[in-house]
Amino acid sequence: MEVEWLLVIHGLVTLLVLISFLCGQWPIFEGTFIQKIHFFLTFGACDYFRRFVGAVFGQRGSNALFCVEYYCCDRPNPTLQVIYLGIIGASYYLIVQSAFKYIPGHYLGEVHRYISLLAVGGGILLFLLTSFSDPGTVNAGNVSHYLSAYPYDNIIFSEKECPTCKIPKPARSKHCSICDRCVARFDHHCGWMNNCIGEKNSRYFMAFLLWHFLLCLYGAVAIALVLAGRLKELRVIDILTVYYGFEKSFSSLAPHVAVWLLDSYNTQILIMVFLAIISMLLAGFLAYHTKLCVTNTTTNETFKWQEYLSWKRKVNEAKASAAALKASLAELNHEKKHPVSKWKAFFQRSRLEEVEVVKNNIYDRGVLQNVFEIVVPLSTRRSFLQRKSKSG
């Protein structure tokens, strides 16, 4: 029973850490231990480690740690790419070693041995495409075409020059400090890909997310079917009901079946739970980026809109407050001459309640056009290339 409880505790701790790390900053967790764990994972642990290194190794150790941190976080490096390949390779190896000996089984045919290999190969191919494809680098040769392709909205994007590249900065572009280049329709810099996600490779990135979500879901379901097949082949239910006399109901059999599975197939269950958790995380990430695609927005633009709307709301509230104060003074003078009903004053709407800020995204052309722009980027279309040849 010790192994079973260790697996359960391991699964719960893993789930808690993942939720705290990814969702701990959400308002719903404010003031809870999940927010505290999130703070420790994202800032506290690193800060304590810096202090420990500084106390033990002095300034030389702190400088060495800073160099490592700079290389890993602020410069292009393949660290996370190697980790990704290690995770997917180790996971597939463990699945082969622990589950393939039961395939073919009661619910799975031998074809799944080959489907799984092709699925993993497809995931690695999409990973390589996203990692090594051009995200849409803006340079002196194509900047004029991107300037005509993406007009300025004069809200979150206005006409300016990139101080690093010394070329006009097209709307929706951003200079990536890690890659040291301007990227058209910049979304974000992905450490896992060691590449920016931009106008040209967003389609590969979306395909990567969708494929890996389906891959993890397929792996979790396949292992579940393997375990269900073992229950059927070994006639565990019949043994529990006929020989041990347990009632043939879910509430009676479930605890004993769970104990038997954890005792006999703990490795398979651990892998299945891991894949299920990763698939849920990928589903959330995929849903977020799908929303960005159908509204023709990027992660970079989302942050810009948040900053702009917050600033605009504060400006409007300040104007409304000034207007309300002016109106109150005028009404006070008026009331001295003509008293106003208390009921009318009670139900009168505050000017602050009328403050409303609307997001006006000029790049949103409708769901179909927005999705088409991801699948077939503007820079790959004939019209874009024709403009390039004319301007050239």
Salt bridges, closest charged atoms under 4 A:
ASP47 OD2 - ARG51 NH2 3.14
GLU69 OE2 - ARG50 NH2 2.98
ASP134 OD2 - LYS200 NZ 3.62
ASP180 OD1 - HIS175 NE2 3.15
ASP187 OD1 - HIS188 ND1 2.54
GLU233 OE1 - ARG230 NH1 2.90
ASP238 OD2 - ARG235 NE 3.11
GLU301 OE2 - ARG172 NE 2.59
GLU353 OE1 - ARG349 NE 3.65
GLU373 OE2 - ARG172 NH1 3.72
GLU373 OE2 - ARG185 NE 3.63
GLU373 OE1 - ARG365 NH1 2.99
